[in-house]
């Protein structure tokens, strides 16, 4: 299908995200904020008002996703960012927004390297799959993140906004699932025939709730612009068969580090790139070091930017850094890249992202109730492990 089909990879790494400042106006009745500053001050009631008017419906369709359909899903691809003259120097402090100016020194090109198998040793990383409202299948990368309301029992998955919603004039994607540790054993590598159990060793987790920035649904485009400065989404999932939570099943969930000090970060980006020279069957990583900054709108937090050769399909994949307490945490996700496949950009996660996580964490589950884990239901290979170990 055209909206999820394969194109020359010169579009944000799986579609753009949120708000354009000039168009930040309420359409009267949809619960939208009038400005970016107003969005930053939203409370739970404001998020709930907006979410209740923009419902996400994702009923479980038994046997919809088989191994072949997962293999055939095309990567979501966004538009290329603006020319490098829209970038800001990497010295922008964490609390400041970047201002367009002279191009910074290009980030050193970091070659993506394959993560050692089995991927069940790094089960926080996986893939999301979806169908578009008008047909066609797509795929992105994603990460299991910690739930502040349910420690040790998270059912939350972090990805990019363009992996869950079409953006301006569009709708939510359907048949949205998360597959942790996709193709862990390598059985489907090279697009070989494999069983569903081999490509989804920790199961298929269906989305029942999704939250992103409210204005992505009205402002998001494929332009590679200011909207991408908020290209993130959080999915709540469940196992249709019931049983333990996602975190209990896979054995780990990554904390999210909001307002992380840019100048102290050393970033490692993970994902499943799908455009040549990659094929979407291998989990890759770029240990890119200190990120630079890139801004399209100086009023919004500048994006993080790193050198990395991953291509489309890596969209939504987690960016990880070490917190002061030594734990690995998610600090961003892949949003847009360059046509030359040398640079990735991801949103800087601050108060709006924190509000979104807090909101969805407080929502009651709608899937089958979770039960306490037992030795028979917890995979022995899915031991707690940070994504970047």
N, C-alpha and C positions, 0 to 999 in steps of 0.2 A: 504494500500500500504506500501511497506517496508520502504520507505524513510520517511514517516510520521507516520508509525505505532507505536503501543505501545511496548516499550521495558522495560527491567529492568532499573529503573531510575539511571543509573550510567554513564550518558553522559551529556555534558554541558547543561544547562537548556533549551535550545531550540537551539541549534547548535552553533558552534563557530563562530568567526568573522575574523578578518583581516589579518595582515601581519606577516610573518615570516621573521626575519631580514636577514637570510642567503639567502633567495630566493627573496629579494626585487630587482629584476632586470626587466628592460623593455623588453618586447618581441618584440619591434620594430614596432610600428605602432598602438598599442592599447592605446596610450596616458598614459601609466603607469609611475609612478615615479620610479627612479632608486634606491631610498632608502627611509627609513622612514623620515630622515632629510629633504630630498627634498620634500616629501609630506607635511611636516609642513610649508613649504614656498610657497606652491601653491597659486595662485591667481584665481580669478573668471574664467579667460580664460582657465586655466589648468583643472579646474573641468568641465567646459563646453566641452572642447575637449574630455575628457574621457567619459563623460555622453553621448555625441553624438555618440560615437562608441559602446556603450553598452546599446542600447535602451531598455526601459521597455515598454511593450505593454500589456494593461489590459482592453480590451473592455468590456463594460457593457453587461452582459447576463441577460436579464430580467427573473425574477422568478427562478434564479439559486439557490439562498440560501433561503431555507424554514426552518421552525423551526426544523424539524427532521434532516436535513442535518447539521445545526449548532450544534445540540446536539450530533451528531455522530462523529464530527471532532475530530481527535486524537491530543494530544499535541505534539509539536515539542520537541524532546529530544536530547541534546548534550551529549558529553562524559564527564567522570569525570575528574576533574583537577588532575594534578600530585600530588604525595604525599606531605604531609604538609611540608616536608623539603624544598620545593620550595617557601615557604612563607617568607615574610619579616616582621619585627616587626611593630606594629601599630604606632610607633613613627616616621615613615618616613614623612618628611615635604611635604606640598602640591606641592612645586616646584621641588621636587626630585623624581627620580625613585628608586624603591626598588631594592636591590641586594639580590640574593638568599643566604640564610644562615640558621642558626639554626631555627627550628620551633618556632613560637611565642606561647604564651599561647593560647589555643583554645578559640574562641569566645564563650561567654556564650550562651547556647541554648535558643532561644526565641521562644515560641510557637506561631504559627499563630492564630489570633483570627478573627472571622467573623465581617465584617463591617455591621453596622445596616442598614436595609432597610428603605425606598426605596433607591436604588443606584442612582436615579436621583438627590439625594441630594449631590452626589459626581460625577458628570457626566464627569469629566476629565478622569476617569478610564473606561476602556472597554476592548474589545477583538478584535483581528484581526483574520480573517479566510482566508484560502488560499487553492489552489490545487497545487500539484506538476506537473511538466511538463509531467511525465509519469503516472499520475493518483493518486488518493487518496486525502483526505482532511486533513487539519491540523488547529491548533489554537495556539494562543499566547495571551499575555496580552499587553496592550499599554496605552498611555496617550495623551490627547490633550495638545499641547504645544503652547505657544504664538508665533506669527509670527512677527518678527521685522520690516518687510516691510508693514504689514497690521494690525496695532494695533486694537484690538477689533473685527477683522474679520478673525481670523486664520482658515485655513483648514489643519493644520499640525498635524501629529500624530507621536509620538516617540515610537520606539520599538527596538528589537534586530535585528542585521543584519541577523542572521540565521532564522529569521521569514519572510524574504523577498527574500532570495537568497540561493540556495543550496551550494554555496561555490565553491571550486576548482573543475573544470571540470563540473560544473552544470550550471543552468540557473535561471532566476527570477521565482518566483512562479506566478501563474495565479489566476484569479478570486479573487483578493486580496481586502478585504473589512474591514472596521472598524465598530464595533457596540458599541457605547457608552452606559454605564450603562446596560450592558447585564444582562438579567434576573433580572431586578430591583425589581419586585414585589415578586419574588420567585415562580412564576407560574410553572417554569420548574424544580424546585428543586427536587432532587431524580429522575431525568430524567422522570418526569411526562410529559404527552402530554400537550403542550401549543401552543398558536397561535403565529404567527410571530410578531404581534403587542405587545404581552406580553413579548417576549424575546428580542425584538429590539424596545423599546418604543420611542427611539429618532432616529430611522431609520437606514438604511444601507448606509454607505458612501464608495463609490468605489474609489480605488486608481487610480490616473492618472499619478503621478510621484513618483519616489523613489530615494533616494540617500543614499549611505553608503560609507565606506572607499573603494577606488578603488581596493585595493589589497585583500579585502575579496573575491571578485569574482574569484580571481586566487589562493589565499593562504588558504582560509577558509576550515577547516576540522572539524571532530567530535572528535578531539583528546584532547580537554581541555588543551590548551597550549597558547603560546604567541599570537596567533591570537585572543584569547578572550579579550585581552587588548584593542581591538577596536571593540567590538561587539555591535554596535549601528546602527540604521537606522532611517531615517525620511521619512514619507510618506505624500504626498499631496493628499487629497481626495476631492470628490465632491458628492453632492446629485443628482442622475440621474433625479429627478423630478424638479431640480432647487430650487430656494428659497434662504433664508439667508445662511450665512457661517456656518461652523460647530460650531465655537465659539459662534456666535449669537444664534444658535439653542439650544445648550446645556447650554449656559449661563456662560461659563468659559473657560479659557486656562491657563496653568501653565507656568510661565517663566522658562527658563533653566539657571542654575547658572554654568557658566564655570569657571574653575580654582578655585573652592571652596576650602577654607582652610580645609584640612582633620581634623586637630586637633580641629576645632571648630564645626564640624558637629555632629548632633544627627539625625540619619537616621530612617525613617519609610518606609518600602518596601510594595508595594501593588501589588496584582495580583490575577489571577484565577487559582490556582493549580488544576490539573486534575487527578493526580495519587494518589491512596489510601494513606491516609484516606480521601482524597478530591475527588470531582467528577466533577470539572470544572464549576459548576453552582453557586458557591458562591464566592463573592469577599472577600478576606482575606487580613490581614495586619500583619506585624511584626514591632513593635516599638523597634528597636534594639539598639538605642543609638549610641555611637561613633564607627565608623568603623575602622577596622584594614586595613592592606595593604597586597597585594599578588602580586608577580611578577614572570613571566616566562622568561622575557627578560629584563635585567636591563637597556637597552637603551630606553625602552618605559615607559610611566607613569604606575606605579603600579596600579593594580585594587583595588577597595574598597571591603572589605569583612566584612560580618555581620553574626551573629547567627540568624537562621530562619529555621522553619520546613516546609516551602512551598516546593512543589514538581513540577515536569514538568507541563507545562501549565502556570506557573507564569513567564516563560521566556518573556523578553521584558517589564514586568511590571515596573512602575516607582518607583524610590527611591527618597524620598522627605526630605527636610531639610528647616529650617527657615533662611532666609537671614537677614542681619543686619537691613533692613527696616521693618522686621516683616512679609513679605510675604513668603508663602510656595513656594518652587522652586524645580524643578527636578534636581538632581545631578548625577544620574546614572540610569541604568536599569538592571534587572536581566539577567545574562548571563549564568553562570555555577553554579552548586551546588555539593554537595557530595552525595555519594551513601547512606549514613546514614541519609540524609535529615536533617542535623543540621546546615549547613552553605551555604550562597549564596555569589556569587562574581559578581561584576559589573564593567564595564569600568569607568575609571576616565575621565571626560569630559573636554578636554583642547582645544588647538588651532585647531586641526584637526576636532573635533566635531563642533566647532564654525564655521569653514569654510563651513562644509557641510550644516549646518542650514542656513547660509547666502546665500549659493548658491541656495538652493531649494526655499527659500523665495523670491528670485528675479525672479523665473521662472513664465512666464505667465500661468494662469489657462487654462486647456484644456477641462474641463467639462462645463456643462451648466452655464451661468452667474448667479452670486448671485444677489439677490434683497434685498432691505432694509427690515429688520425684521418688523413684525407687531404683534399686540397682538394676532391675530388669528394663527400666525405661530410659535410663541415662546412658548414652553411648560411651563406651569405655575410651574411645579415641578422642572424645570431645572434652578434654581436660581444660580447666581455666588457663588461658594463654593470652598475652597481649598481642594485638595484630602485628606489632613490629618486632617481636622477638625473633 
